[in-house]
Structure formats: structure tokens, C-alpha cells
Amino acid sequence: MRTPPPRTPPTAPTEADTEAFRQQLGRPPRGLRAIAHRCPCGLPDVVETAPRLEDGTPFPTTYYLTCPRAASAIGTLEAEGVMREMTERLRTDPELAAAYRRAHEDYLARRDAIEVLAGFPSAGGMPDRVKCLHVLVAHSLAAGPGVNPLGDEAIAMLPEWWRKGPCVCAAGTEDGAGDRGTGRPAGGQGSTA
């Protein structure tokens, strides 16, 4: 894509946001703290989750991609071998590896600012490999360009997923148009929010 979606400030989730999440993933949210990024259509596309779920279970995936259109497009990239190629580049490009390590440190710092999960990894395979592009894209969207180099690269490979309008029909959307979210699309993000 030529122009990635702009960074948006984190906001407290509204009832409409929670309903959009429910439709996007086909279930209620767990550990939802904030809307970390909004799609240009206005709906949440990345949420921030608590480092521990309500029952105390550790949940290290702080930024979770919810938009089924974006997730499907990312799943296609994963199926095409993009993660393998990125991981290989980490082994051969010291500058990229250093930038990716800084992204890992940023992710941990953001999670630790909420609650420290001692001994738990960041997410997405950071800092040594690429295990989940969904997480890297979510981190890039939440943190803004220049923080996660491989998340930024993946975003640049995606189509403009918002161009057809909202992905779900939730209260508060401008036109109510869009597909019905039917559950988590192809690809994943490790744990489930």
C-alpha cells in the first residue's frame, strides 16, 4: 500500500467498540484495556490487552489485530513465505536485526508499563525470528511507523483493507455497511484476546 493508515491515539473502548470486536472475532473480548488503533473506517483494528486475563492467566500478546480483512490479508502473506524470508534477513542483516531487537524492547516496555510478566517473551517471535505477522502489524499500527521495521514492511505489502467500508456492521459505524465478522480468519496471533 502506498500510504499506511495513520496512527491513532489509544482510547477507552466504548460499547460499540466491544460489539465490533465481538463481531470481528465471533466472541467477546478477554482482557480488553484499550483500542490501540482505529481503522480509517472508524472501527477498532488493534486492541491493547492486559498482560494477565481476569483469571490471572498470563497473556503476553499486548497488541491484538481484530480486523478480519487485515488479518486475512496478513494470513496470505504468511502463506506466501514472508515470515521465512524476514527471519532469514534477520540472520544476514545486522542493522535489521538491531532494529528488530529495539522493537522487541519497545514491546516489552509497553507491556511492562501495564504489568510486568517476568520471563515471558514479547510476541510475534521477537527478537530473533518472525513467528506471527499479525502481532508485528498490530505493534506497528499501535506504536506508529519506525518502531517495528518488519511490522512496517508487512503493512506496506497489504492492500487498503478499509476501502470497502467497515468490516462488520456494528452500532456507531457511519453507514452500517460491511461484512459480518464470523470468527477469526486465516492466520493467528498466538494467544487469543
VOBA-1610 file (N, C-alpha, C; in pm, whole numbers, padded with zeros to 5 digits, always signed):
BEGIN
Met+00085-00117+00000Met+00000+00000+00000Met+00088+00122+00000Arg+00045+00224-00066Arg+00126+00344-00077Arg+00129+00424+00052Thr+00014+00442+00114Thr+00006+00520+00236Thr-00057+00434+00345Pro+00020+00398+00447Pro-00038+00317+00554Pro-00140+00399+00632Pro-00228+00333+00705Pro-00324+00408+00785Pro-00251+00491+00890Pro-00301+00611+00919Pro-00233+00695+01017Pro-00243+00637+01158Arg-00146+00673+01241Arg-00150+00633+01381Arg-00269+00703+01447Thr-00335+00635+01536Thr-00446+00695+01609Thr-00417+00683+01759Pro-00464+00777+01838Pro-00435+00767+01982Pro-00516+00654+02045Pro-00459+00591+02148Pro-00536+00488+02217Pro-00656+00551+02288Thr-00765+00478+02290Thr-00887+00527+02356Thr-00949+00415+02438Ala-01027+00454+02536Ala-01103+00356+02612Ala-01208+00295+02520Pro-01232+00164+02530Pro-01332+00102+02443Pro-01474+00144+02482Thr-01554+00173+02382Thr-01696+00204+02403Thr-01777+00074+02387Glu-01903+00082+02415Glu-01990-00035+02392Glu-01991-00073+02245Ala-01990+00027+02156Ala-01987-00001+02012Ala-01856-00070+01973Asp-01743-00028+02035Asp-01615-00093+02008Asp-01618-00239+02052Thr-01672-00264+02169Thr-01680-00401+02221Thr-01768-00487+02132Glu-01877-00431+02082Glu-01964-00506+01990Glu-01892-00531+01857Ala-01818-00433+01808Ala-01742-00453+01684Ala-01641-00566+01703Phe-01569-00565+01815Phe-01473-00672+01847Phe-01544-00807+01846Arg-01659-00812+01912Arg-01735-00938+01921Arg-01769-00989+01781Gln-01809-00899+01694Gln-01841-00939+01557Gln-01716-00975+01477Gln-01610-00899+01496Gln-01487-00925+01421Gln-01430-01063+01452Leu-01430-01102+01579Leu-01369-01230+01619Leu-01470-01338+01653Gly-01599-01303+01657Gly-01702-01403+01683Gly-01712-01443+01830Arg-01662-01361+01919Arg-01669-01389+02063Arg-01640-01260+02139Pro-01674-01257+02268Pro-01644-01136+02346Pro-01494-01122+02371Pro-01448-01000+02393Pro-01306-00979+02421Pro-01268-01029+02560Arg-01141-01065+02573Arg-01084-01101+02703Arg-00968-01007+02730Gly-00964-00953+02847Gly-00852-00868+02885Gly-00844-00735+02812Leu-00952-00691+02752Leu-00952-00567+02672Leu-00925-00446+02762Arg-00821-00371+02728Arg-00786-00249+02801Arg-00816-00123+02722Ala-00784-00125+02593Ala-00797-00003+02513Ala-00806-00039+02365Ile-00855+00056+02288Ile-00847+00048+02143Ile-00712+00111+02109Ala-00618+00031+02064Ala-00482+00077+02040Ala-00467+00144+01904His-00553+00108+01809His-00551+00169+01676His-00689+00155+01615Arg-00730+00259+01545Arg-00857+00255+01472Arg-00830+00253+01323Cys-00903+00166+01257Cys-00901+00158+01112Cys-00952+00292+01056Pro-00911+00331+00936Pro-00966+00451+00876Pro-01120+00449+00863Cys-01182+00328+00870Cys-01328+00321+00866Cys-01389+00362+00999Gly-01308+00372+01105Gly-01357+00414+01236Gly-01366+00303+01339Leu-01367+00177+01294Leu-01376+00065+01386Leu-01238+00031+01444Pro-01235-00039+01557Pro-01107-00086+01608Pro-01046-00186+01510Asp-00914-00179+01492Asp-00846-00286+01419Asp-00732-00344+01501Val-00692-00276+01609Val-00594-00329+01705Val-00642-00293+01845Val-00644-00393+01932Val-00676-00367+02072Val-00553-00392+02159Glu-00552-00325+02272Glu-00449-00349+02374Glu-00512-00437+02481Thr-00444-00545+02515Thr-00497-00637+02614Thr-00411-00635+02740Ala-00470-00675+02849Ala-00400-00683+02977Ala-00297-00796+02973Pro-00184-00780+03041Pro-00083-00886+03045Pro-00131-01012+03117Arg-00235-01000+03195Arg-00297-01116+03259Arg-00448-01106+03239Leu-00509-01219+03208Leu-00654-01223+03193Leu-00718-01215+03331Glu-00849-01200+03333Glu-00922-01184+03458Glu-00895-01296+03557Asp-00870-01417+03508Asp-00844-01531+03597Asp-00697-01544+03636Gly-00613-01447+03596Gly-00471-01448+03631Gly-00381-01514+03528Thr-00437-01575+03424Thr-00358-01641+03321Thr-00272-01538+03248Pro-00140-01562+03236Pro-00056-01468+03160Pro-00102-01460+03014Phe-00102-01338+02962Phe-00142-01313+02824Phe-00042-01214+02763Pro+00070-01264+02708Pro+00176-01174+02663Pro+00148-01097+02534Thr+00041-01128+02462Thr+00011-01059+02336Thr-00060-00927+02368Thr+00016-00822+02388Thr-00038-00692+02427Thr-00120-00629+02316Tyr-00072-00636+02192Tyr-00144-00576+02079Tyr-00200-00686+01992Tyr-00331-00681+01972Tyr-00403-00789+01906Tyr-00482-00731+01789Leu-00455-00781+01669Leu-00523-00736+01549Leu-00664-00797+01545Thr-00765-00714+01524Thr-00903-00764+01525Thr-00973-00760+01390Cys-00929-00676+01298Cys-00998-00661+01170Cys-00984-00789+01086Pro-01094-00855+01052Pro-01083-00979+00975Pro-01027-00960+00835Arg-01050-00844+00773Arg-00993-00820+00640Arg-00842-00807+00646Ala-00793-00729+00741Ala-00648-00714+00756Ala-00586-00847+00794Ala-00650-00919+00887Ala-00596-01049+00931Ala-00590-01148+00815Ser-00690-01148+00730Ser-00691-01239+00615Ser-00577-01206+00519Ala-00558-01076+00493Ala-00450-01034+00402Ala-00314-01071+00462Ile-00299-01058+00592Ile-00174-01096+00658Ile-00154-01247+00650Gly-00262-01322+00668Gly-00253-01467+00654Gly-00203-01509+00517Thr-00243-01435+00415Thr-00195-01461+00280Thr-00044-01439+00272Leu+00003-01330+00331Leu+00148-01305+00332Leu+00222-01418+00402Glu+00168-01463+00516Glu+00232-01573+00589Glu+00237-01698+00502Ala+00128-01728+00433Ala+00122-01847+00348Ala+00220-01837+00231Glu+00251-01716+00188Glu+00345-01695+00077Glu+00491-01701+00120Gly+00517-01724+00248Gly+00654-01740+00296Gly+00723-01613+00342Val+00647-01505+00361Val+00708-01378+00401Val+00780-01391+00536Met+00724-01466+00629Met+00788-01480+00761Met+00924-01548+00749Arg+00929-01651+00670Arg+01055-01723+00648Arg+01161-01630+00588Glu+01121-01551+00488Glu+01214-01458+00424Glu+01263-01353+00523Met+01174-01300+00605Met+01212-01200+00703Met+01308-01259+00807Thr+01278-01379+00853Thr+01365-01445+00951Thr+01505-01465+00893Glu+01513-01504+00768Glu+01644-01522+00704Glu+01718-01388+00697Arg+01648-01282+00665Arg+01711-01150+00660Arg+01763-01108+00796Leu+01694-01146+00904Leu+01742-01115+01038Leu+01877-01179+01065Arg+01900-01296+01007Arg+02027-01367+01025Arg+02141-01305+00946Thr+02108-01235+00838Thr+02214-01185+00749Thr+02228-01033+00748Asp+02137-00961+00811Asp+02138-00814+00809Asp+02146-00762+00952Pro+02267-00728+00999Pro+02283-00684+01138Pro+02204-00558+01173Glu+02191-00466+01078Glu+02114-00344+01105Glu+01967-00376+01126Leu+01911-00462+01041Leu+01773-00503+01057Leu+01755-00578+01189Ala+01847-00666+01221Ala+01839-00742+01346Ala+01841-00648+01467Ala+01924-00545+01462Ala+01931-00449+01573Ala+01801-00370+01585Ala+01745-00329+01473Ala+01618-00255+01475Ala+01504-00343+01527Tyr+01506-00469+01488Tyr+01403-00564+01534Tyr+01417-00589+01685Arg+01540-00595+01733Arg+01564-00611+01878Arg+01509-00489+01952Arg+01527-00369+01896Arg+01470-00249+01958Arg+01317-00256+01959Ala+01258-00311+01853Ala+01112-00329+01850Ala+01069-00423+01962His+01142-00530+01981His+01116-00625+02091His+01121-00553+02225Glu+01224-00472+02244Glu+01239-00398+02370Glu+01125-00299+02389Asp+01081-00234+02281Asp+00967-00143+02287Asp+00841-00219+02329Tyr+00819-00335+02268Tyr+00700-00415+02300Tyr+00700-00451+02448Leu+00815-00500+02497Leu+00824-00537+02639Leu+00803-00417+02729Ala+00860-00302+02694Ala+00844-00182+02776Ala+00698-00139+02783Arg+00628-00146+02670Arg+00487-00108+02669Arg+00405-00206+02755Arg+00435-00335+02743Arg+00363-00433+02825Arg+00397-00415+02973Asp+00527-00399+03003Asp+00570-00384+03142Asp+00513-00258+03206Ala+00483-00155+03128Ala+00422-00034+03182Ala+00281-00064+03236Ile+00220-00170+03186Ile+00089-00211+03233Ile+00106-00308+03351Glu+00183-00414+03328Glu+00215-00513+03432Glu+00331-00598+03381Val+00428-00621+03467Val+00545-00699+03429Val+00509-00848+03424Leu+00545-00913+03314Leu+00532-01058+03300Leu+00674-01114+03292Ala+00737-01124+03406Ala+00877-01170+03410Ala+00889-01308+03346Gly+00990-01322+03260Gly+01018-01450+03197Gly+00936-01481+03074Phe+00843-01395+03037Phe+00762-01419+02917Phe+00821-01343+02799Pro+00814-01403+02680Pro+00866-01335+02561Pro+00779-01215+02524Ser+00825-01137+02429Ser+00739-01031+02379Ser+00629-01099+02298Ala+00636-01094+02168Ala+00533-01160+02087Ala+00580-01164+01943Gly+00516-01245+01862Gly+00545-01248+01719Gly+00678-01309+01681Gly+00750-01368+01780Gly+00880-01425+01752Gly+00996-01332+01785Met+00965-01208+01821Met+01072-01114+01854Met+01154-01168+01971Pro+01284-01148+01974Pro+01364-01062+01887Pro+01441-01136+01779Asp+01431-01269+01771Asp+01522-01344+01683Asp+01460-01400+01556Arg+01328-01406+01550Arg+01264-01465+01433Arg+01128-01400+01412Val+01063-01434+01303Val+00929-01385+01275Val+00836-01505+01282Lys+00750-01504+01381Lys+00659-01615+01407Lys+00515-01579+01373Cys+00480-01450+01381Cys+00342-01408+01357Cys+00339-01264+01305Leu+00308-01249+01177Leu+00298-01114+01119Leu+00182-01036+01177His+00075-01104+01221His-00040-01034+01278His+00004-00949+01396Val+00087-01006+01483Val+00135-00934+01601Val+00226-00819+01561Leu+00315-00841+01464Leu+00407-00736+01422Leu+00331-00619+01360Val+00231-00649+01279Val+00148-00543+01220Val+00071-00470+01329Ala+00014-00543+01424Ala-00059-00479+01534Ala+00033-00385+01612His+00155-00430+01640His+00251-00346+01710His+00283-00221+01629Ser+00306-00236+01500Ser+00336-00121+01415Ser+00221-00022+01410Leu+00099-00072+01399Leu-00016+00018+01394Leu-00033+00091+01527Ala-00015+00022+01639Ala-00032+00084+01770Ala+00080+00182+01802Ala+00204+00144+01771Ala+00321+00225+01807Ala+00350+00334+01705Gly+00308+00315+01582Gly+00337+00410+01476Gly+00457+00367+01393Pro+00474+00425+01276Pro+00584+00388+01187Pro+00720+00412+01253Gly+00816+00326+01216Gly+00952+00343+01262Gly+00987+00267+01389Val+00890+00202+01452Val+00917+00129+01576Val+00947-00017+01547Asn+00866-00080+01464Asn+00884-00221+01432Asn+00910-00233+01281Pro+01035-00250+01240Pro+01065-00246+01096Pro+00996-00356+01016Leu+00982-00475+01071Leu+00918-00582+00995Leu+00766-00568+00997Gly+00710-00513+01103Gly+00568-00480+01102Gly+00538-00374+00998Asp+00625-00273+00991Asp+00608-00168+00889Asp+00617-00226+00748Glu+00713-00318+00726Glu+00726-00382+00594Glu+00599-00460+00559Ala+00547-00533+00655Ala+00427-00612+00629Ala+00309-00521+00596Ile+00294-00411+00668Ile+00186-00317+00638Ile+00199-00267+00494Ala+00321-00237+00451Ala+00342-00187+00315Ala+00301-00290+00209Met+00301-00418+00245Met+00262-00524+00150Met+00111-00548+00146Leu+00038-00490+00237Leu-00105-00516+00247Leu-00188-00426+00155Pro-00305-00475+00115Pro-00399-00387+00045Pro-00464-00293+00147Glu-00530-00191+00101Glu-00602-00099+00190Glu-00731-00168+00234Trp-00724-00241+00343Trp-00834-00328+00386Trp-00961-00251+00420Trp-00955-00124+00443Trp-01071-00043+00482Trp-01146+00014+00364Arg-01094+00001+00241Arg-01154+00067+00124Arg-01298+00025+00096Lys-01337-00096+00133Lys-01474-00142+00108Lys-01570-00098+00219Gly-01521-00023+00316Gly-01603+00020+00427Gly-01579-00070+00548Pro-01658-00051+00653Pro-01639-00129+00775Pro-01646-00279+00751Cys-01563-00353+00825Cys-01559-00499+00810Cys-01677-00568+00876Val-01739-00501+00972Val-01857-00555+01040Val-01962-00446+01051Cys-02082-00486+01075Cys-02193-00393+01092Cys-02216-00377+01242Ala-02156-00275+01298Ala-02167-00253+01442Ala-02228-00117+01468Ala-02293-00103+01580Ala-02350+00026+01619Ala-02240+00130+01618Gly-02270+00247+01565Gly-02171+00353+01563Gly-02095+00366+01433Thr-02110+00271+01338Thr-02044+00289+01209Thr-02126+00387+01128Glu-02060+00459+01040Glu-02129+00564+00967Glu-02242+00512+00880Asp-02216+00407+00804Asp-02318+00358+00713Asp-02370+00220+00748Gly-02308+00156+00847Gly-02354+00023+00886Gly-02322-00084+00783Ala-02249-00048+00677Ala-02219-00145+00573Ala-02104-00234+00614Gly-02084-00337+00543Gly-01967-00421+00565Gly-02002-00566+00582Asp-01901-00647+00587Asp-01919-00790+00606Asp-01948-00819+00751Arg-02009-00931+00777Arg-02028-00978+00913Arg-01903-01056+00952Gly-01844-01021+01064Gly-01731-01099+01114Gly-01783-01235+01158Thr-01717-01340+01120Thr-01766-01473+01153Thr-01667-01553+01234Gly-01576-01484+01299Gly-01475-01556+01374Gly-01337-01520+01324Arg-01239-01579+01383Arg-01102-01545+01348Arg-01069-01598+01210Pro-01019-01513+01121Pro-00985-01555+00986Pro-00857-01634+00982Ala-00816-01673+00863Ala-00692-01747+00844Ala-00578-01673+00910Gly-00484-01748+00960Gly-00373-01687+01032Gly-00408-01675+01178Gly-00317-01631+01259Gly-00346-01622+01400Gly-00251-01526+01467Gln-00265-01518+01598Gln-00182-01428+01676Gln-00135-01497+01803Gly-00109-01624+01794Gly-00066-01694+01914Gly-00183-01714+02007Ser-00185-01639+02115Ser-00294-01647+02212Ser-00416-01578+02154Thr-00529-01597+02215Thr-00650-01529+02167Thr-00697-01428+02269Ala-00724-01307+02220Ala-00769-01198+02308Ala-00911-01222+02351
//
